[in-house]
């Protein structure tokens, strides 16, 4: 694709990167078949190829319009197009840049500004979000039905393992909304790793990964959050932590991008690169200990696995959780079109509720076709979004496994 970037952007690092990405696109259209919004709406402006054209127009000096803003808003950033693209177009980076430029130059309606501001102010603040969620649970019977459906009953969290010296140690990103939405998940992750003689280091000063601000067109705030997390983790990194375990694949995808996002920061570039290198999904750690794992006592064995887009297309770990669960002893039912997004996509299910609901209905139809007794997933956003409409329980896959009591230490 030929480009003629405007003066305001062409000699900047963002402009140079955008130019390289645009020049890789060959207009082939392979991405259309895997784009959830194009499949739903049939409008090429709501496809990766169409959005690339629109971003290109802005980069070449055309004034962005509310129409371009709408088509970018409808993008889930699921990155299925990146997996499909034969030319290696890094669409998500171009989309983030396009959103930022449009956000700066196209005023939003008041209700849109308030909604986005509310999400950016509340979700990254763990205590504030937890307090508001607790309030919502208390008054759930009085809330409007659409809002009440989003608030699930609180589940009792297991105790964290007692901190003790272990041969190996890792950091765990606890997240911003996850401790309140699924209080069982982080302690369960720590219990599994403790059972494998791996100590989990908690870092209370680490918070939101930055994805919320990044994808809503506020990269400077996102970078501030990245820097705070790096500062919180760095003493432990220097102290020998072998990995940063992220049990929400959406957050894991964001941490994997720290090196890129902070590449021009002289104070953080090297540290960000190291954080990116250390970041792993739990499956990457547990695969080597499969023989020591068993299904948890209280869970069904016939399950469907919903592979989050971030696990498949961003972290590039397709099929690995499924293979591990099968090896541990679960029967996985077939799922049609596993590469198609469920509609959660971070804040998307709040900001684009109609499209998100349509995608969830399609995804649940695919997941339930094999009559599973439970749906497993690997991302907190997907979990809460699917649970809102599912007739069977939806759980994170880490909650379904346990350490085999008789497993010899050599397998751990």
VENGI-V110894 format. One line per field, one symbol per residue. phi: phi as a letter, one per 40 degrees, with the letter a starting at -180 (. if undefined). psi: psi as a letter, one per 30 degrees, with the letter a starting at -180 (. if undefined). burial: b if it has 16 or more other ideal C-beta (glycine too) atoms within 10 Angstrom, else e. A space follows every 50 residues. Layout:
phi: ???
psi: ???
burial: ???
This chain:
phi: .cbbccdcbcbcdccccccccccccbgcgdcccbcccccccgbccbbdcc ccdccdcccchcccbdccdcccccccfcgcccccccbgccdccccccccc ccccbbcccdccccccccccccdccdccccccccccccbdcccdddcccc bcdcbccccccccacbcbabcbccgbccdccbcccccccccccccbgbcb ccbdccbdchcccdcbgbcccccdcccccccccddcccchdcabcbcbcc ccccccbddccbcccccbdccccccdcccbcdccccdcbdccbbcccbbc ccbbbccddccccccfbcgccdcccccchcbcccbcfccccchcfgcdcc cbccccccccdcccccccccfccabbabacccdcccccbccbcbbccccc baccdcccdccc
psi: kklikleffegleeeeeeeeeeffkggegefefgjeeeeefgkffhleee eeeeeeeefgfkkllfeeeeeeefkfhfgeeeeekffhkieeeeeeeeee eeeffjklleeeeeeeeeefeeefjeeeeeeeeeeeeegefflkeeeeff jlkkkkklkklkklklelkllkjflefeeeeiffeeeeeeeeeefghjkk kkiffkbkffeeeefggifeeeeeeeeeeeeefeeeefggkfljkjgjfe eeeeefgeeefgfgjfffeeeeeeeeefklkeefefefgefgklklegkl fjlkkjjkeeeefefhhkfeeeeeeeefgljklkjkhffkkffdhcfefe fieeeeeeeeeeeeeeeffghlfkklagkeeeeeeeffgkflkklkffff llkkegklfff.
burial: eebebeeebbeeebbebbbebbeebeeeeebbebbbbbbbbeebbbbbbb bbbbbbebbeeeebeeebbebbbbbbbbbbbbbbbeeebbbbbbbbbbbb bbbeebebeeeeeeebeebbebbbbbeebbeebeeeeeeeeeeeeeeeeb bbeeeeeeeebeeeeeeebbbbbbbbbbbbbbbbbbbbbbbbbbbbebbb bebeebbbbbbbbbbbbbbebbbebbbebbeebbebbeeebebbbbbbbb bbbbbbbbbebbeeeeebeebbebbbebbbbbbebbeebeebbebeeebe eebbbbbbbbbbbbbebeebbbebbeebebebbebeebebbbbbbbbbbb bbeebbbbbbebbbebbbeeebebbbbbbbbbbbbbbbebebebbbbbbb bbbbeebeeeeb
